[in-house]
Amino acid sequence: SIVGFAYAHRLGERAAYAWNAELSIRVLLVEDDHAIVRALTDLLEGEGFAVRSCATQDGACAALATDDFDIALLDVTLAQGNGFAVCAAAREAAPDMP
């Protein structure tokens, strides 16, 4: 099951996404490779996770400022920014998030 592998990846900065935070584990996926995002999003949503994806550091930081997440999956080598900066922002926004 994908659950044992990871909890997030979504189609970069997609404006319309199904966000049902009350019923699912909320996942922030930060990845700039759209094929990876599509594959992980399909798998995770199929397992019942609510996935929001961002393709950039700025997009991920904005998502962290406006939404609550249970877990984040980060690509550390983004074309625009890096996952380490997103990780620092996530730790500040939600210190208990894995």
DSSP file with accessible surface (Angstrom, degrees, kcal/mol):
  #  RESIDUE AA STRUCTURE BP1 BP2  ACC     N-H-->O    O-->H-N    N-H-->O    O-->H-N    TCO  KAPPA ALPHA  PHI   PSI    X-CA   Y-CA   Z-CA
    1    1 A S    >>        0   0  112      0, 0.0     3,-0.9     0, 0.0     4,-0.5   0.000 360.0 360.0 360.0 145.6    0.0    0.0    0.0
    2    2 A I  H >>  +     0   0   22      1,-0.2     4,-2.4     2,-0.2     3,-0.9   0.762 360.0  77.1 -65.8 -21.8    1.2    3.5   -0.7
    3    3 A V  H 34 S+     0   0   45      1,-0.3    -1,-0.2     2,-0.2    41,-0.0   0.905  93.6  49.3 -57.0 -41.3    0.4    4.4    2.9
    4    4 A G  H <4 S+     0   0   76     -3,-0.9    -1,-0.3     1,-0.2    -2,-0.2   0.749 112.6  50.0 -70.2 -20.4    3.5    2.7    4.0
    5    5 A F  H << S-     0   0  143     -3,-0.9     2,-0.3    -4,-0.5    -2,-0.2   0.929 122.2 -45.4 -85.4 -49.3    5.5    4.6    1.4
    6    6 A A     <  -     0   0   17     -4,-2.4    -1,-0.3    34,-0.1    67,-0.1  -0.980  36.8-122.8-176.6 168.0    4.5    8.2    1.9
    7    7 A Y  S    S+     0   0   69     -2,-0.3     2,-0.2     1,-0.1    64,-0.1  -0.282  73.9  35.9-123.1  43.7    1.7   10.6    2.4
    8    8 A A        +     0   0    0     19,-0.1    22,-0.2    64,-0.1     2,-0.2  -0.619  35.2 130.9 172.4 142.7    1.7   13.2   -0.3
    9    9 A H        +     0   0   19     20,-0.2     2,-0.3    -2,-0.2    35,-0.2  -0.499  24.6 178.4 171.3 126.5    2.2   14.5   -3.9
   10   10 A R        -     0   0    4     19,-0.2     2,-0.7    42,-0.2    21,-0.2  -0.868  43.9 -79.7-136.2 162.1   -0.1   16.5   -6.0
   11   11 A L  S >  S-     0   0   39     -2,-0.3     3,-1.4    26,-0.2    42,-0.3  -0.496  72.6 -88.9 -71.0 106.5   -0.3   18.1   -9.5
   12   12 A G  T 3  S-     0   0   15     -2,-0.7    42,-0.2    19,-0.3     3,-0.1   0.342  91.5 -22.5 -24.9 121.4    1.8   21.4   -9.0
   13   13 A E  T 3  S+     0   0   86     40,-0.3    -1,-0.2     1,-0.2     2,-0.2   0.707  81.5 179.4  50.1  28.7    0.0   24.5   -7.9
   14   14 A R    <   -     0   0   98     -3,-1.4    -1,-0.2    39,-0.3    39,-0.1  -0.452  21.1-152.0 -65.0 126.3   -3.4   23.2   -9.2
   15   15 A A  S    S+     0   0   98     -2,-0.2     2,-0.6     1,-0.1    -1,-0.2   0.895  80.7  51.7 -69.9 -41.6   -6.0   25.7   -8.4
   16   16 A A  S    S+     0   0   77      2,-0.0     2,-0.3    -3,-0.0    -1,-0.1  -0.871  70.1 149.4-102.8 118.1   -8.9   23.3   -8.1
   17   17 A Y        -     0   0   61     -2,-0.6     2,-0.8     2,-0.0    35,-0.1  -0.992  51.4-108.2-144.8 151.9   -8.4   20.4   -5.8
   18   18 A A        -     0   0   75     -2,-0.3     2,-0.7    33,-0.1    33,-0.3  -0.719  39.9-179.7 -81.9 111.0  -10.7   18.3   -3.6
   19   19 A W        +     0   0   66     -2,-0.8     2,-0.5    31,-0.1     3,-0.1  -0.881  16.2 159.0-119.2 100.0   -9.8   19.4   -0.1
   20   20 A N    >>  +     0   0   76     -2,-0.7     3,-1.3     1,-0.1     4,-1.0  -0.657   6.3 167.7-118.5  75.3  -11.8   17.5    2.5
   21   21 A A  T 34  +     0   0   29     -2,-0.5    -1,-0.1     1,-0.3     5,-0.1   0.725  69.6  62.2 -65.7 -22.9   -9.6   18.0    5.5
   22   22 A E  T 34 S+     0   0  184      1,-0.2    -1,-0.3    -3,-0.1    -2,-0.0   0.744 112.0  35.1 -75.5 -23.3  -12.2   16.8    8.0
   23   23 A L  T <4 S+     0   0  134     -3,-1.3     2,-0.3     2,-0.0    -2,-0.2   0.538 116.5  44.0-108.1  -8.6  -12.3   13.3    6.5
   24   24 A S  S  < S-     0   0   34     -4,-1.0     2,-0.4    -3,-0.0    25,-0.2  -0.885  85.8 -94.1-135.4 162.7   -8.8   12.6    5.4
   25   25 A I        -     0   0   69     -2,-0.3    25,-2.3    23,-0.3     2,-0.6  -0.665  50.0-129.2 -72.4 129.0   -5.2   12.8    6.4
   26   26 A R  E     -a   50   0A  57     -2,-0.4    44,-2.7    23,-0.2    45,-1.5  -0.764  27.4-168.4 -92.3 122.4   -4.1   16.1    4.8
   27   27 A V  E     -ab  51  71A   0     23,-3.2    25,-2.6    -2,-0.6     2,-0.6  -0.912  15.3-156.4-117.1 131.3   -0.9   15.9    2.7
   28   28 A L  E     -ab  52  72A   0     43,-2.4    45,-2.8    -2,-0.4     2,-0.5  -0.938  14.9-166.7-103.3 120.2    1.2   18.6    1.3
   29   29 A L  E     -ab  53  73A   0     23,-3.1    25,-2.4    -2,-0.6     2,-0.6  -0.936   6.0-171.1-109.1 121.1    3.1   17.4   -1.7
   30   30 A V  E     +ab  54  74A   0     43,-2.9    45,-1.9    -2,-0.5     2,-0.3  -0.928  31.6 131.6-115.9 106.2    6.0   19.6   -2.9
   31   31 A E        -     0   0   17     23,-2.0   -19,-0.3    -2,-0.6   -21,-0.1  -0.977  42.2-160.0-156.6 136.4    7.3   18.3   -6.3
   32   32 A D  S    S+     0   0   45     -2,-0.3     2,-0.8    45,-0.1    23,-0.1   0.465  70.9  92.2-103.2   0.6    8.0   20.0   -9.6
   33   33 A D     >  -     0   0   71      1,-0.2     4,-2.3     2,-0.0     3,-0.4  -0.828  62.4-159.8 -95.3 108.2    7.9   16.8  -11.8
   34   34 A H  H  > S+     0   0   90     -2,-0.8     4,-2.7     1,-0.2     5,-0.2   0.816  87.5  56.7 -62.7 -30.9    4.3   16.6  -13.0
   35   35 A A  H  > S+     0   0   55      2,-0.2     4,-2.2     1,-0.2    -1,-0.2   0.923 110.0  45.1 -66.8 -41.0    4.5   12.9  -13.8
   36   36 A I  H  > S+     0   0   69     -3,-0.4     4,-2.8     2,-0.2     5,-0.3   0.921 112.8  51.5 -66.0 -43.1    5.6   12.1  -10.2
   37   37 A V  H  X S+     0   0    0     -4,-2.3     4,-2.7     1,-0.2     5,-0.3   0.939 110.9  47.3 -59.9 -48.0    2.9   14.4   -8.9
   38   38 A R  H  X S+     0   0  124     -4,-2.7     4,-2.4     1,-0.2     5,-0.2   0.930 114.1  47.0 -60.3 -45.9    0.2   12.7  -11.0
   39   39 A A  H  X S+     0   0   51     -4,-2.2     4,-2.1    -5,-0.2    -2,-0.2   0.944 116.6  42.0 -64.3 -48.7    1.2    9.2  -10.0
   40   40 A L  H  X S+     0   0   21     -4,-2.8     4,-3.1     2,-0.2     5,-0.3   0.890 113.6  52.7 -67.9 -38.6    1.5    9.9   -6.3
   41   41 A T  H  X S+     0   0    4     -4,-2.7     4,-3.0    -5,-0.3     5,-0.4   0.946 109.7  48.5 -61.6 -46.8   -1.7   11.9   -6.2
   42   42 A D  H  X S+     0   0  111     -4,-2.4     4,-1.9    -5,-0.3    -2,-0.2   0.933 115.7  44.5 -58.8 -45.3   -3.6    9.2   -7.9
   43   43 A L  H  X S+     0   0   92     -4,-2.1     4,-1.0    -5,-0.2    -2,-0.2   0.941 116.6  44.4 -65.5 -47.4   -2.2    6.6   -5.5
   44   44 A L  H ><>S+     0   0    1     -4,-3.1     5,-2.3     1,-0.2     3,-0.6   0.920 114.1  48.0 -67.2 -45.2   -2.7    8.7   -2.3
   45   45 A E  H ><5S+     0   0   66     -4,-3.0     3,-1.5    -5,-0.3    -1,-0.2   0.878 107.2  58.3 -63.6 -33.6   -6.1    9.9   -3.2
   46   46 A G  H 3<5S+     0   0   68     -4,-1.9    -1,-0.2    -5,-0.4    -2,-0.2   0.783 105.0  50.9 -63.7 -25.8   -7.0    6.3   -4.0
   47   47 A E  T <<5S-     0   0   94     -4,-1.0    -1,-0.3    -3,-0.6    -2,-0.2   0.396 128.6 -99.2 -90.6  -0.1   -6.0    5.4   -0.4
   48   48 A G  T < 5S+     0   0   42     -3,-1.5   -23,-0.3     1,-0.3    -3,-0.2   0.530  74.8 140.8  98.2   7.3   -8.2    8.2    1.0
   49   49 A F      < -     0   0   16     -5,-2.3     2,-0.7   -25,-0.2    -1,-0.3  -0.560  51.6-129.9 -81.9 148.2   -5.7   11.0    1.5
   50   50 A A  E     -a   26   0A   5    -25,-2.3   -23,-3.2    -2,-0.2     2,-0.5  -0.885  33.6-165.2 -94.1 117.0   -6.5   14.6    0.8
   51   51 A V  E     -a   27   0A   0     -2,-0.7     2,-0.4   -33,-0.3   -23,-0.2  -0.898  18.3-179.0-113.7 131.5   -3.6   15.8   -1.3
   52   52 A R  E     -a   28   0A  48    -25,-2.6   -23,-3.1    -2,-0.5     2,-0.3  -0.996  16.4-160.4-122.5 132.0   -2.6   19.4   -2.1
   53   53 A S  E     -a   29   0A   4     -2,-0.4     2,-0.3   -42,-0.3   -39,-0.3  -0.834  12.9-174.5-116.8 153.7    0.5   19.9   -4.4
   54   54 A C  E     -a   30   0A   1    -25,-2.4   -23,-2.0    -2,-0.3   -42,-0.2  -0.992  14.6-159.7-139.4 143.7    2.8   22.8   -5.0
   55   55 A A  S    S+     0   0   17     -2,-0.3    25,-0.4   -25,-0.2     2,-0.3   0.506  73.8  49.9-101.7  -6.4    5.6   22.9   -7.6
   56   56 A T  S  > S-     0   0   20      1,-0.1     4,-2.2    23,-0.1    25,-0.2  -0.898  79.0-119.2-132.9 161.2    7.6   25.8   -6.0
   57   57 A Q  H  > S+     0   0   47     23,-2.5     4,-2.6    -2,-0.3     5,-0.2   0.929 115.9  50.1 -61.3 -46.5    9.0   26.8   -2.7
   58   58 A D  H  > S+     0   0  126     22,-0.3     4,-2.3     1,-0.2    -1,-0.2   0.906 110.2  50.1 -62.1 -41.7    6.9   30.0   -2.6
   59   59 A G  H  > S+     0   0   14      2,-0.2     4,-2.2     1,-0.2    -1,-0.2   0.909 111.7  48.1 -63.3 -40.6    3.7   28.0   -3.4
   60   60 A A  H  X S+     0   0    0     -4,-2.2     4,-2.4     2,-0.2    -2,-0.2   0.919 111.0  49.9 -67.3 -42.3    4.4   25.5   -0.6
   61   61 A C  H  X S+     0   0   40     -4,-2.6     4,-1.5     1,-0.2    -1,-0.2   0.894 110.8  50.3 -64.7 -37.7    5.1   28.2    1.9
   62   62 A A  H  X S+     0   0   55     -4,-2.3     4,-1.2    -5,-0.2    -1,-0.2   0.908 110.0  50.5 -65.3 -41.0    1.9   30.0    1.0
   63   63 A A  H  X S+     0   0    0     -4,-2.2     4,-2.5     1,-0.2     3,-0.5   0.914 108.9  51.6 -62.8 -41.6    0.0   26.7    1.4
   64   64 A L  H  < S+     0   0   15     -4,-2.4    -1,-0.2     1,-0.2    -2,-0.2   0.833 108.3  52.7 -64.5 -30.9    1.5   26.2    4.8
   65   65 A A  H  < S+     0   0   87     -4,-1.5    -1,-0.2    -5,-0.2    -2,-0.2   0.757 120.3  31.3 -76.1 -23.2    0.4   29.7    5.8
   66   66 A T  H  < S+     0   0   98     -4,-1.2     2,-0.3    -3,-0.5    -2,-0.2   0.663 118.2  42.2-110.6 -20.9   -3.2   29.1    4.8
   67   67 A D  S  < S-     0   0   37     -4,-2.5     2,-0.4    -5,-0.2    -1,-0.1  -0.892  70.6-123.7-128.4 159.3   -3.9   25.4    5.4
   68   68 A D        -     0   0  123     -2,-0.3     2,-0.3    -3,-0.1    -3,-0.1  -0.841  28.3-169.6-100.7 138.9   -3.2   22.8    8.0
   69   69 A F        -     0   0   12     -2,-0.4   -42,-0.2     1,-0.1     3,-0.1  -0.940  25.0-153.8-127.5 149.8   -1.4   19.6    7.0
   70   70 A D  S    S+     0   0   55    -44,-2.7     2,-0.3    -2,-0.3   -43,-0.2   0.732  84.0   0.9 -89.0 -27.5   -0.8   16.3    8.8
   71   71 A I  E     -b   27   0A  25    -45,-1.5   -43,-2.4    26,-0.2     2,-0.4  -0.986  62.0-147.4-158.0 154.4    2.3   15.5    6.7
   72   72 A A  E     -b   28   0A  19     26,-1.0     2,-0.5    -2,-0.3   -43,-0.2  -0.991   1.5-158.7-129.6 138.7    4.5   16.9    4.0
   73   73 A L  E     -b   29   0A  33    -45,-2.8   -43,-2.9    -2,-0.4     2,-0.4  -0.982  23.4-164.5-113.1 125.7    6.4   15.2    1.2
   74   74 A L  E     -b   30   0A  52     -2,-0.5     2,-0.6   -45,-0.2   -43,-0.2  -0.924  24.5-148.1-123.7 134.5    9.2   17.4   -0.2
   75   75 A D        -     0   0   25    -45,-1.9     3,-0.3    -2,-0.4     8,-0.3  -0.841  16.8-157.2 -87.0 123.9   11.4   17.3   -3.2
   76   76 A V  S    S+     0   0   62     -2,-0.6     2,-0.6     1,-0.2     7,-0.5   0.702  81.3  57.3 -81.9 -15.7   14.6   18.9   -2.0
   77   77 A T  S    S+     0   0  108      5,-0.2    -1,-0.2     6,-0.1     2,-0.2  -0.667  71.6 168.1-117.4  78.8   15.7   20.0   -5.5
   78   78 A L        -     0   0   15     -2,-0.6     3,-0.4     3,-0.5   -22,-0.1  -0.573  42.9-128.6 -85.8 151.7   13.0   22.2   -6.9
   79   79 A A  S    S+     0   0   89    -24,-0.3     2,-0.5     1,-0.3    -1,-0.1   0.857 108.5  37.1 -65.3 -34.5   13.5   24.3  -10.0
   80   80 A Q  S    S-     0   0  133    -25,-0.4   -23,-2.5    -3,-0.0   -22,-0.3  -0.811 133.4 -29.9-121.5  88.1   12.2   27.3   -8.1
   81   81 A G  S    S-     0   0   35     -2,-0.5    -3,-0.5    -3,-0.4     2,-0.3  -0.633  78.4 -86.9 104.8-163.2   13.5   27.1   -4.5
   82   82 A N     >  -     0   0   62     -2,-0.2     4,-1.3    -5,-0.2     3,-0.4  -0.993  17.2-121.1-150.5 156.0   14.3   24.0   -2.4
   83   83 A G  H  > S+     0   0    1     -7,-0.5     4,-2.7    -2,-0.3    -7,-0.2   0.741 106.5  66.4 -68.6 -24.4   12.6   21.6   -0.1
   84   84 A F  H  > S+     0   0  141     -8,-0.4     4,-2.1     2,-0.2    -1,-0.2   0.910 102.4  47.4 -65.5 -39.1   14.9   22.4    2.8
   85   85 A A  H  > S+     0   0   33     -3,-0.4     4,-2.1     2,-0.2    -1,-0.2   0.891 112.1  50.4 -67.3 -37.6   13.5   25.9    3.0
   86   86 A V  H  X S+     0   0    0     -4,-1.3     4,-2.8     2,-0.2    -2,-0.2   0.909 108.0  53.7 -65.1 -40.8    9.9   24.4    2.8
   87   87 A C  H  X S+     0   0   50     -4,-2.7     4,-2.5     2,-0.2    -2,-0.2   0.923 108.2  49.5 -60.1 -43.5   10.8   22.0    5.6
   88   88 A A  H  X S+     0   0   63     -4,-2.1     4,-1.8     2,-0.2    -1,-0.2   0.922 112.2  47.9 -62.5 -42.3   11.9   24.9    7.8
   89   89 A A  H  X S+     0   0   29     -4,-2.1     4,-2.6     1,-0.2    -2,-0.2   0.895 111.4  50.9 -65.4 -38.1    8.7   26.7    7.1
   90   90 A A  H  X S+     0   0   10     -4,-2.8     4,-3.0     2,-0.2     7,-0.2   0.904 108.2  51.7 -66.1 -42.2    6.7   23.6    7.8
   91   91 A R  H  < S+     0   0  120     -4,-2.5    -1,-0.2     1,-0.2    -2,-0.2   0.876 113.0  46.0 -62.5 -36.4    8.5   23.1   11.1
   92   92 A E  H  < S+     0   0  171     -4,-1.8    -2,-0.2    -5,-0.2    -1,-0.2   0.919 117.3  42.4 -71.6 -43.0    7.6   26.7   12.0
   93   93 A A  H  < S+     0   0   60     -4,-2.6    -2,-0.2     1,-0.3    -3,-0.2   0.855 136.0  11.1 -72.2 -36.6    4.0   26.4   10.9
   94   94 A A    ><  -     0   0   30     -4,-3.0     3,-2.1    -5,-0.2    -1,-0.3  -0.666  63.5-176.3-146.2  84.1    3.4   23.0   12.4
   95   95 A P  T 3  S+     0   0   91      0, 0.0    -1,-0.1     0, 0.0    -4,-0.1   0.742  85.3  53.8 -59.4 -21.5    6.1   21.7   14.8
   96   96 A D  T 3  S+     0   0  157      2,-0.1    -5,-0.1    -5,-0.0   -26,-0.0   0.498  80.0 112.8 -91.2  -5.1    4.4   18.4   15.3
   97   97 A M    <         0   0   12     -3,-2.1   -26,-0.2    -7,-0.2   -27,-0.1  -0.511 360.0 360.0 -70.7 132.0    4.0   17.6   11.5
   98   98 A P              0   0   98      0, 0.0   -26,-1.0     0, 0.0    -1,-0.1  -0.342 360.0 360.0 -72.2 360.0    6.2   14.6   10.5
